[in-house]
Amino acid sequence: MSEPNTQDQVQVQRSFAPREKPGTLYLVATPIGNLEDMTFRAIRTLREVDLIAAEDTRQTRKLLTHFGIQNRLVSYREHNRATSGPALIGMLEEGRHIALVSDAGMPAISDPGADLVREAVARGIPVVPIPGANAALSALVISGLPTDRFLFAGFPPRDRKSMNVLLDQLEETSGTLILYESPHRVRNTLETLQARWGHRRMALVRELTKRHEEAIRGTISDCLAYVQTHPPIGECCLVIEGANPANGTGASKDRDWWRSLTLSQHVDHYMEQVGNRKEAMKLAARDRGLSRREVYQSLLGE
């Protein structure tokens, strides 16, 4: 069998080459709070495209009104992307230019815009970024944690089992970790993180670029204690120290934090986090490689 011709499989995009078709999909960053973060290029692009696809048309209409932009606005969001997506791709193939915006920040990051970009790329439609505000990078650079290597992991799973699977996957990651979280779930997420990585450093950053912007820095345990007495308002970014055996944050250290505790203390530790004794015993059993029945019988003998 002959070797494949790699030149036939490489797609080269020249974003500003003259052409009639297809059109261009512009990914336009919008402010994450402070309207002064809107760029001149973003304003010009939103004025010049044939239409704007928005995650929340009501929110985007306010932004357009503020900057005096009058343009056609259509909806593209999680619940209508199956029908709206193909319609937008069809318009792009006809030669129309479309700007995609999210509620705030850079589109296609943890939102359905990624699907539209993937389909556009597959069809040879140019995709051009119009950079601007981004919560993850803004939180990272003010965290005080290393910025030379990092991993953005989006929104963590809602259920504890899936969350622990994610943490298993990230446990030995040496780069700084970045997560998004909603204010009503951040305490639960921090409790799960604290049970695994309580001694790691982190920054909890919220309300970026807004009047009440705040960064809470310390260990995960410190930040959890703060959140327990100061429930956060506004979307949160969690910036977490990666694994580093040289300073005691390696995977083996994270797994063995409990070795100085008695079994009873180990279970009590989880009781404070989850508030359910059966679940606390299950978590302690997982750490020690025991069954929950073995933990129960051992506690009876103490």
C-alpha positions in Angstrom: 0.0 0.0 0.0 1.4 3.4 -0.9 2.1 6.1 1.7 -0.7 8.7 2.0 0.1 12.1 0.5 0.2 14.3 3.5 -0.2 17.4 1.4 -3.7 16.2 0.5 -4.6 16.0 4.2 -3.2 19.4 5.4 -5.7 22.2 5.5 -4.2 25.7 5.2 -6.2 28.7 6.2 -5.3 32.1 4.8 -7.7 34.2 6.8 -7.5 37.4 4.8 -7.1 36.0 1.2 -9.5 37.5 -1.3 -12.4 35.2 -2.1 -16.1 35.3 -2.8 -17.1 32.1 -1.0 -17.2 30.8 1.6 -17.7 33.5 4.2 -15.7 33.9 7.4 -16.7 32.9 11.0 -15.4 35.4 13.4 -15.0 34.5 17.1 -15.5 37.8 18.8 -14.5 38.2 22.5 -16.8 40.4 24.5 -16.2 41.9 28.0 -16.6 39.6 31.0 -17.8 42.5 33.2 -16.1 45.9 32.4 -17.4 47.3 29.1 -14.1 49.2 28.6 -12.5 45.9 27.8 -14.3 45.8 24.4 -11.7 46.2 21.6 -11.9 48.6 18.6 -11.5 45.6 16.3 -14.4 43.7 18.0 -16.7 46.7 17.6 -15.7 47.1 14.0 -16.2 43.4 13.3 -19.6 43.3 14.9 -20.7 46.3 12.7 -19.3 44.9 9.4 -20.4 41.2 9.5 -23.7 40.1 7.9 -25.1 38.8 11.1 -24.2 38.1 14.7 -24.9 34.7 16.4 -25.3 35.1 20.1 -25.6 32.7 23.1 -28.1 35.1 24.7 -29.6 37.6 22.3 -31.1 39.7 25.1 -27.7 40.1 26.8 -25.9 40.7 23.5 -28.5 43.3 22.4 -27.6 45.4 25.5 -23.9 45.2 24.5 -24.7 46.2 20.9 -26.9 49.1 22.0 -24.2 50.4 24.3 -21.7 50.6 21.4 -24.3 51.8 18.9 -24.1 48.7 16.8 -27.2 47.9 14.6 -26.9 44.5 13.1 -29.0 41.4 12.6 -28.9 39.1 15.7 -29.7 35.4 15.8 -29.7 32.8 18.5 -27.1 30.1 18.8 -27.0 28.3 22.1 -27.0 24.9 23.8 -30.7 24.2 23.3 -31.0 25.1 19.6 -27.5 24.4 18.2 -28.8 21.2 16.4 -31.0 23.4 14.1 -29.2 26.8 14.3 -25.8 25.3 13.6 -26.5 23.9 10.2 -28.4 27.1 9.2 -25.3 29.2 10.1 -23.0 26.8 8.2 -25.2 27.1 5.2 -25.0 30.9 5.3 -21.2 30.8 5.6 -21.0 28.5 2.6 -23.1 31.0 0.6 -20.5 33.7 1.4 -21.9 35.5 4.3 -19.7 36.6 7.2 -20.9 35.8 10.7 -19.7 36.9 14.2 -20.1 34.4 17.0 -20.3 35.8 20.6 -20.9 34.2 23.9 -22.5 35.8 27.0 -19.1 37.0 28.1 -15.4 36.4 27.1 -14.1 34.3 24.3 -16.7 32.2 22.5 -16.1 28.4 21.9 -14.6 28.0 25.4 -16.8 25.7 27.5 -19.8 26.6 25.3 -21.6 25.3 22.2 -19.6 27.5 19.9 -16.9 24.8 19.8 -19.3 22.6 17.8 -19.9 25.4 15.2 -16.1 26.0 14.9 -15.5 22.3 14.4 -18.0 22.0 11.6 -16.8 25.2 9.9 -13.2 23.9 10.0 -14.3 20.5 8.6 -16.0 22.3 5.6 -13.0 24.6 4.9 -14.7 27.7 6.2 -12.2 30.2 7.6 -12.4 30.8 11.3 -10.8 34.0 12.6 -10.4 35.0 16.3 -11.0 38.5 17.5 -9.2 38.3 20.9 -10.2 40.0 24.1 -11.2 39.4 27.7 -10.9 35.8 29.0 -11.7 34.8 32.6 -9.4 31.8 32.8 -6.3 33.6 31.8 -7.2 36.7 33.8 -7.5 34.6 36.9 -4.3 32.7 36.2 -2.1 35.8 35.8 -3.3 37.3 39.1 -3.2 34.0 41.1 0.5 34.1 42.0 0.8 30.5 40.9 3.1 29.4 38.0 2.0 30.5 34.6 4.6 28.7 32.4 2.4 25.6 32.2 -1.3 25.3 32.9 -4.3 23.2 32.1 -7.9 24.6 31.7 -10.4 21.9 32.7 -13.6 23.8 32.3 -16.6 23.2 34.6 -16.1 20.2 36.9 -18.7 17.4 36.9 -21.7 17.8 39.3 -21.7 14.4 40.9 -19.0 13.4 43.3 -18.1 10.1 41.5 -17.4 11.8 38.2 -15.6 14.6 40.1 -13.3 12.1 41.7 -12.6 10.5 38.3 -11.6 13.9 37.0 -9.3 14.5 40.0 -7.7 11.0 39.4 -6.9 12.1 35.9 -5.5 15.5 37.0 -3.7 14.3 40.1 -0.2 14.1 38.6 -0.6 17.1 36.3 2.4 19.4 37.0 0.9 22.5 35.5 -1.4 24.9 37.2 -5.0 23.8 37.0 -7.9 26.2 36.1 -11.6 25.4 36.7 -14.8 27.4 36.3 -17.5 27.1 38.9 -20.9 28.7 39.7 -21.3 30.4 43.0 -23.9 28.0 44.3 -21.7 25.0 43.6 -18.2 26.3 44.5 -18.4 25.2 48.2 -19.2 21.6 47.2 -16.4 21.6 44.7 -13.9 23.0 47.2 -15.0 20.3 49.7 -14.1 17.6 47.2 -10.8 19.3 46.3 -10.0 19.8 50.0 -10.5 16.1 50.7 -7.9 15.2 48.0 -5.5 18.2 47.8 -6.2 20.3 50.9 -2.6 21.4 51.3 -2.2 22.6 47.7 -2.1 26.4 47.1 -4.9 28.0 45.1 -6.6 31.2 44.2 -10.4 31.6 44.1 -11.1 34.6 41.8 -14.5 36.0 41.3 -16.3 38.9 39.7 -13.4 39.6 37.4 -13.2 43.1 36.0 -16.3 44.1 38.0 -16.6 46.4 41.0 -16.4 43.6 43.5 -13.5 41.7 41.9 -11.9 39.5 44.5 -9.1 37.0 44.7 -8.8 34.7 47.8 -5.4 33.1 48.0 -4.2 30.3 50.3 -4.4 26.6 50.5 -7.5 24.8 49.3 -8.4 24.3 52.9 -7.9 28.0 53.6 -10.2 29.0 50.7 -12.8 26.5 51.7 -12.9 27.9 55.3 -13.3 31.4 53.8 -16.1 30.4 51.5 -17.9 28.6 54.4 -18.2 32.0 56.2 -18.3 34.3 53.1 -20.5 32.6 50.5 -19.3 33.9 47.1 -21.5 35.9 44.6 -20.7 35.8 40.9 -19.0 33.3 38.6 -15.8 31.9 40.0 -12.4 30.7 38.6 -10.4 28.2 40.7 -6.7 28.3 40.0 -5.0 25.4 41.7 -1.3 24.5 42.2 -0.2 21.5 40.1 1.6 18.4 41.4 5.2 19.1 42.4 7.0 16.5 44.5 9.8 19.0 45.2 7.5 21.1 47.4 5.3 18.4 48.8 2.4 18.6 46.3 3.1 15.4 44.3 0.6 12.7 43.7 1.9 10.4 46.4 1.8 13.2 49.0 -1.8 14.0 47.9 -2.8 10.3 48.3 -1.0 9.8 51.7 -2.1 12.9 53.6 -4.2 10.7 55.9 -1.4 8.4 57.2 -0.9 10.3 60.4 -4.6 10.0 61.3 -6.3 7.2 63.2 -9.1 5.5 61.3 -11.6 7.3 63.5 -10.0 10.7 62.8 -9.9 9.8 59.1 -13.6 9.2 59.1 -14.3 12.3 61.1 -12.3 14.4 58.6 -14.7 13.3 55.8 -17.7 13.7 58.1 -16.9 17.4 58.3 -16.9 17.5 54.5 -19.8 15.4 53.4 -22.0 15.3 56.5 -22.9 11.6 56.0 -21.2 8.9 58.0 -21.7 6.1 55.5 -20.2 8.3 52.7 -17.4 9.3 55.1 -16.6 5.7 55.8 -16.7 4.9 52.1 -14.2 7.7 51.3 -11.8 6.6 54.2 -12.1 3.0 52.9 -11.1 4.2 49.4 -8.0 6.0 50.7 -6.9 2.9 52.8 -7.7 0.3 50.2 -10.3 -1.3 52.5 -14.0 -2.2 52.2 -16.5 -0.1 54.0 -17.4 -3.2 56.1 -13.8 -3.5 57.2 -13.7 0.1 58.2 -17.0 -0.3 60.1 -15.7 -3.4 62.0 -12.4 -1.7 62.8 -14.3 1.3 64.3 -16.3 -1.0 66.5 -13.1 -2.4 67.9 -11.6 1.0 68.7 
